[in-house]
C-alpha cells in the first residue's frame, strides 16, 4: 500500500464525521442558530447590566463587585444545560412526564405558604432553600403550556377531530386555573402572564373563538370583582394608582416609575456608557437588577442600545413564531405558541412598566433580569422550541 493511500485512509474518518455534522438531517443543521444566538446575546447582556446595577451596592453584594455577574453567569450555564437536556430528551418523549411536572410545580407553589415561603417586595411567591431563593411560579408557566398542549392536542393528534372539543377546552382551562388560583391575589404579575399564555394557547389550538372571547370577558369580570371585594393588597392598589397618575406621591408610590423614566430619558441617543450611569450608580431606581433592568440599558446604552435589546427580543419572537408555524403536530404548535405568548406579553409588560405605559406588576424581563429560576425557565422554553424545530419535516 502506498504512502498516498495511507494518507487518504487516515483522513477518511475525519471527513465522515464532517459529513455527518453538515448533513441535512443532522442536529447541527436542525438547530435554530439564530434563535439560540439571540437568546444567548440577551442573557449575556443582561448579566453585564445586572453587574452594572449591583457592583457598588455593598449591602447586597457583600463587598464583591462581581458577585451578581458571577451568579448570573452560573444561572445562565445551568439554564443552557437544561435547554440541552430538553433538546436531547425531546418534547415528545417528555410528553408522558407532563402530569408529574405539573404536579411538582403545583406542590412547589403551595410550599410558599409554609415556613419555607419568603415574602419579597410584598409578594409571598418565593421559596427559601439552603440560602437560595426560588420562584416556583416560573416553572408553572412551562407546566401550564405543556399541560394545556397535552390536553388540547389529544383528540386532534389521534385523528378523532380537527380541533379541540368543548370537553378538552374545559379540562385545559381547569388545569390552568389551578396555578392561577394560587397566584392571582398575591402575585398579580404572574397571574397576568399565565392568563396571556392561556389566551394565546386557545387561539393557536383552533378552539372555537367563543372560548377566547369568554376568557377575556371572564378576566375582566374577575378583575372588577377582586377590586370591588377589596382583595388586592395595599401595595398592589398603590401600583395601579401610580400608573393612573404618575405625579401622585412622587416620593412614595410613584417613585419607581418616575425614577425609571428619568434613568431611561437621561441616556439620550447613545447612552452615558457602561458603568457610567448616574441614576444607576446613585441607586435611585429600586430593584434595578431585576424588574427594572431595562432602565440600566436605557441610561447606559441609550436609545440605540435599548432599541437593540428590543430588536433581539423581536428576533427571538420571530424565530419562535416560525417554529410554531412549521410544527409537525398540534401538540408541538401549542407548545411553541404558548412560549411566544409568554415571552411577548412579559417583555411588553416589563419594558412598558419601565417606560410608564404599563402598571408595575413585578415581572422580570426574560433573559435579562437577574434571577436563577427565571433564567432556568426561559432556557427550558428555548430547549422546547429547539426540540419542536428539530422534529419538523425536512422539507419545512
N, C-alpha and C positions, 0 to 999 in steps of 0.2 A: 504493500500500500504506500502510495507516495506521500510526501510531506504535505502537498497541497490538499490531498483528500483528508488527511488527518486534521488539517486546519478547518476545513468545512465541517467535519463532524463535530469538532469542539464547539463551534458556534451554532450548531443546529438547535440544541435545547434552548439557547437564549432567543433565537428567532421564533421558536414555537411559543415561548412564553409571551413574547411581544405580540404575536398574532392573537393569542387568547385575550390579552388586555385590550387590544383595539378592535376585537371582533364586535360585530353589530349587536350581538346579544349578551355582551359582557356587562358586568356590574359597572365598570368604569364608564361605559357608553350610555348606560341606562340612568345613571345618577344625574339629577338636575344640578349641574355645577353652578349655574347662575344663581339659583335659589340658595344653594349651600354657601357660596361665597358672599352673597348679600347678607345672609343671616350672620355669618361669621364676622363680617366687617362691622355690622351693627353691634354685635356683642363685644368685640374688642374696643370699639369706640366708646361704648357705654362704660367699660371698665376704666378707661382713661378719664372719662368725665366724672365718674364716681370718685376716682383718685383725686382729681382736682377739687372736688367739693368737700373732701374729708381730710386732706393731707395736713391742714393746720388746726384740725379740731381735736385737740388732745383729750377732751373729755369723753370722746367715743373711740378714738384710735389708740388710746393707751400710750401715746408718745411715739408710736411707729407711723411715720408718714405714709408708708406703703402698705399699711395693714389692709385697707379695703381693696386696693388694687390686687394684692396677692390673693385675698379671699375670693374676689370675684373671678379672677383667672382660674382658680381651683374650681369654683362653681361652673365655669364655662367648660373646663375639661371634663368634669363629671357629666354635664349636660350633653356634650358631644358623644361621650361613651354611651349614654343612654340612647341617643339617637342611632348610633351604630348598632346597638343591641336590638332596637326595634326593627331596623332595616334588615338585620340578619335573620331575626325570627320571622318577620313579615306580618303585616296586619291581618292577613287571612289565617295564619297559623295561631295568632293571638286571639282569634275570634272566640274560641272556647273558654278563654280565661277572662273575658269581659265581665261576666257576672261576679267573679271573685274580685276583680279590680274595683268594680263599682262598690261592692260590699266593704272592701278595705277603705276606700275613700270616704264612705259614709261613716264608718266607725271612727276614722281619724277626725272627721269634722265634729262628731259628737263628743270626742275626748276634750275638745276645747272648753267644755262646760264642767270639766273635772278639775281637780287641783293641778293637773298638768297644763291647763289653759293659761294663757297670758294675754293681758289687755295692752294693746299698743295704739296710741292715738285715739282712744275711746272705743276701739273695736276689739272685742274678745274673739279673735279669729286665729289665734296662734297657739302652737304647742311648744313648750319649752322642755327639751330633752337633752340632758348632758351638756348644758351650756349653749346649745344651739336652738334656734327658733325655726319652726316650720309652719307654713300656712297651708293646711290641708285643702282649702278651697281651690288652690291652683290645680291640684290633681283632680278635683271634682270636675273641672272644665273638660279635661280629657275623658273622664269617666262618663260624663253626660253625652259627649259626642259619640263615643264607642257604643254606649248602651242604646241610645236612640237609633244609631245606624243598624245595630243588630236587630232591633225590633221592627223597624220600618222596612228593612230590606228582606226580611224572612220570606214573606209570601211572593214578592216580586222576583227575587233571585231563584226561588223554587219553581217559577213559571206558572204559579197559580193565577196571577193577575198582573196588570201592567203598572199598578200604582198601589200605595199603601191603603188599606181599607180603614174604616172608622174604628174598628176594634184595635188595630195596630197603632193608630194615631193616639187613641186614648191611653193605651198602655205606655207609649213613649212619653206622653205628657205627664203621666203619673210618675214615671221614673225620674223625669227631670224635676218634677215638683218636690221630690224628697230633699235634695240639697238646697233647693230654693227656700223651702220652709225653714231650714236651719239658718240660712244667712240673711233672709230678707229684712229682718228687724235690725240686726247688729252690724251687718256688712252690706250696706246698700250698693256700693260699687260692684261687689261680687255678684249680687243679685241682678244688677243691670246687665253685666256681661253674660251671665248664664241665660238670661231672658233673650238676649240678642242671638246667642248661639242657637237656642231652641227655634226662634223665628227663622233664622237662616236655614236650618236643617229642614223645617217643614216646607219652605219654599223650594228647596233643592230636591226634596224627596218625590215631588209630584203629587203630594196630597192635595185634596180639594182646597181651593183658595179660601173657602169659608173658614177653614181651620186657622189660617194665618190672621184673617180679619178678626175672628173671635178671640184669638190670643191677644191681639193688640187692644181690643176693647176690654178684655178681662184685666189686662195690665193697667190700663187707665183707671178702671173701676177699683182695682186693688189699691192703687196709689192714693186715690181720693179717700178710700175707706181708712187706710193707715193714717192719713193726715187727720181725718175727722175724729178718729178714735184716740188721737194723741199718742200713737205707738212709737213715734220717732223720738230718739234721744235729743237732748238739747243741742249737742254739738252738730247733729245732722240738720236740725232746723236752722241753726246759725249758718251752716254752709250754704243752704238754699237762699237764706236772706242776703248773704254776702254776694251771691250770684245775681240776685234780682237788683240789688243796689250796692255796687262795689264801694261807694263812698261811705256806706254805713259802718260806723265804728272802725276806722282805718287802723287803729292800734289794737283792735281785738279781732272780731270775726272776719273783717275784710283785709287783715294784714297779709295773709298768704298770697291772695290773688293780686293785691296791689304791688307787693314786692316782686312777685313773679314777673309781672308786666314791666316793671321798672328794669329788672335784670335783662329781659329779652330786648326791650327797646333800647337799652344803653349799648347793646352790641353793634348797632349800626349795620353796615353792609358786610364788612369782613371781620368784625369782632375785635375784642381787645387783646386777643392772643391767649393761648392755652396757659392756664395758671395765673393769668393776669386780670381776671375779672374782679372788680372791686366789690360788687354785690356778693359774689361767691366767696372771695377771701374774707370779707367782713361778716359772713354768715348771716346775712339779712333774710335769706329765703329759707324757711323751715323745711325739713325733710327733702333737702335738695338732691341728695344722692339716691333717693328712692322715687317718691311720687313726682317730684319736681326736677328730675334730671334734665328735662328739656330746657330749663332755664339756664343751665350751665352752658349748653350748646349755643343758645341764643346770645348769651353775653360774650362768651369767649371765642366762638367761631363765627358769630354774626349771622346775617341773613343767608349768606352763601352756605355756611356750614350747616345751619339748621335746615335750610332747604335741601341740602344734600342728604341729610338724615331722612327727611320725608320722602325724597326720591328713592332711597334704598328700601324704605318700608313699602313704597309703591312697587318696587321690583319684586319683593317677597310676595305681595298680594297678587301681582300679575302672574308669577310663576305658579302660585298655588291655584289660581283660577284655571290656568291651562291644564294643570294636573287633574282638577275636578272635571273639566270638560272631556279629557281623554281617558277617564277612569273606565275600567272594563266592566264594572257592575255597579248596581245601586249602592251596595254597602260601601264600596270604595268612594263613590261620588259623594255620599253623605259625609263621610269622614273628612274629605278634603273641603267640602263646602262649610262644614261646621268650624273647621280651623280658620278658614277665610273670614267667617263671620266674627269669630273670637278676636283675631288679630286686628281686623278692620275697625270694629267698634272700640276695642280697648285703646288702640292708638289714637283714634279720633277723640275719645273721652279724655285721655291723659294730656295730649297736646292742647285740646280745647280748654281744659281747666287751667293750663299754664297761660294761655292767651286770654282767658276770661270770657270765653264764649260757651263754656260748659261749666256746670256746678262742680265743686271739688268733691270727688267721690272716693278718693283714696285707692285708685287702681294704678299699678305700675305700668311703665312704658315697656312693652315687650322687647326683649333682647338688651335694652339699655339700662333700665333701673336696677339698682343693686338689690340682690336678694337671691338666695340659693334655690328656694322652692320655685319661684317664678322662672328662674333660668332653666331648671330641670324640666318644668312643664312645657316651655316653648320649644325646647330642643327635642323632647319626646314627640311633640307635634311635627317638627321638621322630619324626624325619623318616619313618622306615619306617612307624611306627604311623599317622601322618597320611596317608601315601600309601595304606595299606590302607583307611583310613576313606573317603578320597575316591573309591575305586573301588567302594564298596558300592552296591547298587541304591538308587535314590532313595526307594523305599518303605520301606527299612530304617531 
